Amino acid sequence: MNRRTAMKKILVLDDNLTICLMLKSWLVKRLYEVETATNVDDAKKLIREVAFDLVLSDIRMPDMDGFSFLSWIQKYDSDVLVIMMTGYADIESAVASMKSGAVDYISKPIEPELLFKKIEDALKIRQNQKKSKQFINAFIKPEGRAYTELFKRLDKAVVDNTHLLITGDRGTGKASAAKYIYEKGVHKSFPFVTADYDRFSKNGSDAGATSYSFQQENSWISRKFAEAKGGLLFVKNAQLLDKTGQLQLQDFLTKQPKNENFTQVIVSTDKTISELSAIWIPKLLTTLQKHHILLPALKENKESIPFFAHYFLTVANEVLNKKIEKIMPAVQQLLLDYDWPGNIQEVKNTIIKAALLTESNCISEEVGRLLFKAAQKPVDHPKGTSVKGLRKERYEKEKIEEALTLAKGNKTMAASILNIDRKTLYNKIKLYNVNTTF
């Protein structure tokens, strides 16, 4: 059992406590994290609090049948896998549950080795699905001269296989560019690891207000480099590094031998080269400037907006199981008239929100105006405060609540709207005590 499997979380639901405890003892020995519940209400409470990877559920419960519980899970968090446990007489029902969305079933009395195999197979399938979703944005090649030139530079970076600096406004696709290089390059058989320095920012008032060195978070960054060995390390929000961290990064970039264990490093920031020159040591800036890609802002490349809008509509149809065929001309004009300060990510969020609000086969002008009215509405800040002075926690909580409302409580959809993974969403829901009852 590898470390990745050991981190998987499983919920066991059975009204027989003895069975719950028996299954937990088996699974814990296989290095899974396990919770148990003997009724559906307790199971729902646990699912609201923990980002489970898989639920092992009895098909017959006193307070709710397996089909109803399965339906609830799919609406609440469609990324959770469900394996149904059933008695021999209920095999037909178990097969029917698979047609309704369960990934597999297992008959009682349960054989341990068969259970382990079914769980491992289910998790492998989900891992492949996640990998496909993870790189869904990395291969978008939009129309427009700026993006044609961008992909020429990205392809050259793949061939060069060297360290790289990517800059650009928020939402321009820095992570997607890094994943494109990874997937097309020689490192794709090894890990893609993200080191995000913003995760340690506490005050959240300004990305440049707090800095972090490799030394301060030594055990964390050491793990990141170890995890990425032979693969690609994507360093986000690199403007947060203090001088000690910058020196150590510079040392790693220049002294790492280019052998079979060579780890490519892509450093990203939303700061300009001019701004970086004021906060980075000259050696680091000089090293990274040798291979630098600036991602284009969408407001300067509006001819690409229709492409992104229709692409994300296709994604929204697949994720939401909808059949929206077109965007009305009036809405397309609204898309072109807007400045898109959040760039590609904001287009994605807007189209997903539009799809969530659309019940017909087209995104109407009414839906479009509703969304853009909300986007352009000025934020009411308390007198005497500034945007930078607002606490990150308050801002994030509001955004999470908004995403959950739009997604009607569906965690997978809310995570997509927020552009974070579902486990991060669960952690933030718990951290900010966000109401998840819908």
N, C-alpha and C positions, 0 to 999 in steps of 0.2 A: 504494500500500500504506500503510494507516494505522498509527499506533503500536500500536494494540491487536493487529492482525494480526502486526506485527513481533515481538511478544513470544511468539508461539506456538512451542511446542517440538515438533519432529518427530523420530521415530526411523526410520531407513531400515535395513531388514533384507534382505540379499541375499547369497548365498554368493559372488557375483562382486564382488570388490573394485572393479573398474573401474566397474561400474554404481553401486555405493555412492558412489564419489567423484564420478561424473558428476551423480547426482541431488543430492548435497550442494551441489555448485557452483551448480546451478540454483536451489535453494531458498534458499541463503544470499544470492544476489543479489536474491531477493524478500523479504529481511529476516526470514526464519525462522531460529530457532535449531535447528541440526541435529546429531544424533549418528548414527553408523553402526555396524552390527554385521554380521559375516559368518557368524555362527552363532547358534543359538537361546540357548545358555547365556549368551553375552555380551549378547544382547538382553534376557534376563530380568534380568541383573545391572543393566543400565542402567535398566530400568523400575522396579526396586526403589529406585533412587537418585534418579531424576528424575521429576517430574510431567509426563509427556508429554501433549500434547493429541491427538496423532495418530501412529499407526504405519503406515508404508508397508512392507508385507511381501510378499516373494515367496511364492507359494502352495506352492512345492516347495522344501524345504530338506533337506539330507542327514541332519541329526540329528533332525528332527521335521517332520511335515507341517503345512501351513498351518491345517488345521482344529483340530488339537491345540493349536497355539500360540494360535489365536484363542480357544479354550475357556479356556486358562490366563489370558490377558489379562482375559477377562470375569470370571473368578473373583477375580483379583488386584486389578483396578481397572476396574470397569465403566464409568467415565467416559472411558476412552481410546478414541478412534475408531480404526478399522482399515480401511485401503484395501488390497485385495489386488492384487498385480502378477502377471500370468499370461501365458503364451504362448498363441498362438491356439488350440492344441489343447486347452487347459485352460479354455476359456470356460465350459463346462458346470459345471466344478468351482468356478469363480469365482462363478457365479450361485448355486450351492448354498451357498457361504460367506456370501453376503449373507443368505440365509435363516437362517444360523446366527449372524448378528450383525454381520458386516462391513458398513460403511456404504456401500461402493462397491468397484468393481474397475477396473483399467486394463490394457489389453493391451500387451505388448511387441511391437515396439520402441516406447518411450514417446515421445509427442509432448509437449514442454514445456508448451505453452499448454493442452492438454487436462488435463494433470496439475494445473496451477495452478488451473484452474476447478473440478476435482473436489475439491481440497483446500479451496478457499474455500467452495464449496457445503456441504461437510461441516461446516466450522467454523461457518458461519452457522446451520445446523440445530442444532448443539450449543449455540450461544449462545442461541438461542430456548428450548431445553430448560432451560438453566441459569437463564434469566430466569424461567421458569415456576416452577422449584424455589425460586428465591430468594425469591419472594413467596408461597410456599405457605402460610406461617403468618400472613401479613399480613391475610388476609381471613376468618380464623376469627371468627365472632360467636357466642360461647358463650351458653348459657342462664344466667339469674341476674340479679338486679337490679343488682348492682355492675357487671357487664359491659355491661348495657343502658345504664346511665348513662355508662360509659366511652366507648362508641361514639358517644353523643350529643356528648360533648366532643371526640372525635377528628374527627367530621364538622364541628363548629364550627371547629376548627383548620384544616380544609381550606378552608372558606369564608373565614376571616379572612386566610389566607396571610401569617402573621406568624411571627417567631421564637418558639421554644417551649422550655420546660424540661420534661423528663420525668424523674420520679423514681420509684423503686420498688425493692423487694428484687431480688436476683439471680434471673434466670430468669422474671421477671414479663412479659417481652415488650417491653422498651423498643425494641429494634431493629425488631421486628415492627410496633409502633405507628408508628414513624417511616416505615417502608416503606408502611404503609397510607395515611398522609397523603400521601406522595409519589405513590403510584399513583392516588389519587383526585383529586389536585390539579392545578394548572396547570403544574407543573414536570416532569411525567412524560416529556416529550419531550426533556428535558435530563438530565445525569448525576445519579445518586445516588452520593454519595461518602462513605465513612466515614473519619473521623480518630480513631483509637483511641490515646489517650495511654498506655494500659497496655502497649502494645507496646514502650515504651522503659523500662519498669520493670525493673531488673536484680536487685534483691534479692528481690522478690516477697513480702516478709514482711507488708506492709500497704499497701493501696491509697493511704493518705494519707501514707505515710512518705516518699515521694519525689515531687517536683513538677517539672513541665517547662514552660518558657515558650515562647512563639512564637519568641522570639529565639534560644533554644538550638537549636531544631530548625527554624530559619528556612527553609532550602531545602525541607524536607519539608512543613511546613504551607503554605508558599507554593504548592507544587504542588497540595496538596489544595484550596485555595481556587480555584486556576486550573482544576483539573479539574472543579469543581462549578459553574462559572460558569453562571448561569441555571437551575440545578437545585436540589438539596437537599444540604446538607452536614450529616452526622450526626456530632456530636462525642460520643464515648464516653469514660467515665471522666474527666469534666471536673474532678473534684476534684483531679486531679494538676497542674492549671495553677498556676504560681506567680503572684505579684502582677503581674509584667511581662506574662505571658501573659493574665492576667485583664483588665488594662487594654487590651491590644490587641484582645481579643475584644469587650470593651465598646465600643471605638471602632468596630469593624466592625459590630456590631449596631445602633448608633445613628446612624452616619453613612452607611451604604450607601443610595444612592438607590433608591427603589422604581420602577424602570423595567423595560424588557423584559429586562435582564440581572440583575434582582434574584435573589439567591441566598438561599433560605430556609435558616435554620440551626436545627437541633434539637439541643439540648444535653441529654445524659443522664448520670445518676449514680445510684448506689445509696445515696447519702447523703441524710439527711433535710434539710429546710429549716433546722432548728435546727443541725444539724452544718455545713451550708454557711455559715451566718452566722458561724461561728468561723474559716472558712478562706478565704472569698471576700471581696473588697472589697465594701462596701455598695452601690456603684453597679451592679455586675454583678448582684448578688442582686436588687436592686430592679427592674432592667430585665427579668430573666427571670421574676420572680415574677408579673409582670403577666399572663403566659400560661403557666400551670403545670398540668400534669396528673400526678396521683399514680396509679400503677397498683396495682390491688388485689392483696393477697397471697392465695394460693390457700387457705391454712389458714382464712381468714376467709370463704371463699366456697365451701364444700365441695359445695354443690348443683351447681356447675359441673364437678366432677371427672368424673362419668360421661360428659359431653359430650366433654371433652378426651380421655379414655381411648378412646372409640370412634372419635373422629376420627383419632387417631394410629394406631389399629389399621388403619384404612383406608389410611393412608399406608404403614404397615409392609407390608401385603399387596401394595401396588403395587410398592414398592421391592424387597422380598424375593421377589416372585412367589409369594406364598402365598395360601391361601384359608381363613384363620381366620375363622369366622363369629361367634363369640361369646366373651365373657368370663364364666367361671363365677361364680355368685352369691357364693361364698366369696371369690373374688379381688376382686370389686367391693366387698365389705365391707372387705377389706384396704386397698383404695384410699381408701375413705372414712375409715378409722381413722388413716391415716398423716398426719403434719403437713406434708409436702412443703416442706421448707426451700428446695429448689431450684425450687419453683413449677412453672410450665408446662413449662419445659425439662426438669425432672426427670421429669414425667409422660411426656413424649415419650420420653426415654431409657429409662424403665422399660418402657413398652409395646413399644418396639423390641427391648429385651433379651428380654422375654417371648416375642415373636414368633420371635426367633432360636432360643429354647429349645423352641419348640412344634412338634411334628411332626404333631399331629392338627388337627381343625377348631375346637378351642376352647382357650383358655388355662386350664389346669387349676389347681386349688388347690395342687398340688405345686409347679408352676412359680412361682405367686404367693408361696408361703411361702419358697421358695428365694431369690427376689429381695428380699423384704422383710427376710429374715434378714440378708442381706448389707448392705442399706441401713442397718439399725439396729445392726449390729455396731460396738462402739466401736473407734476407731482406737488402735492400740498405739503411743504416742509414747515416745521415750526419756525416762527419768527426768530431771526438771529442765528439760525443754523445753516449749514451748507450741505450739499450732497456728500462731500467727503467726511463731514462730521457725523453722518448717520451711522449707527452701529451695523456691522455686517450681519449680526444675528437677526436683527429686526427685518432687514431687507430680505435675507434668505428665507425666513419664516413666511413672509408675505408671498414670495414667489412660489414656495412649495404649496401653500394653501391655494393659490390661484391655479397652479398646475393640477392639483388634485381635484379641484372643482371642475375644471375643464374636462378632465379625464373621467369624471364621475366616480372617483375613488379608485380607479384602476392604477395600481402602482407601476406596472410596466410602462403604460402610456404616459404617466406623469414623469417618470424618469426620462423617457424619450424627449418630452417637451423641455425638460430642464437640462438635457444633454449630460446626464450623469448616469452611472450604473445604479441598479435597483438597491444594492447593498448600501451604497452611499446614501441613497434616499431614505432607507430604513433608519440608518444611523442619525440622519439629520431630523427625521420625524421624532425620534426618541429624544434627541438633544434639545429640540425646541418645543417639545410637548405639543405637537401639531395634532389637531383633531382629525381622525381618519374614519369617522363614522359617516357613511353615506347611504 
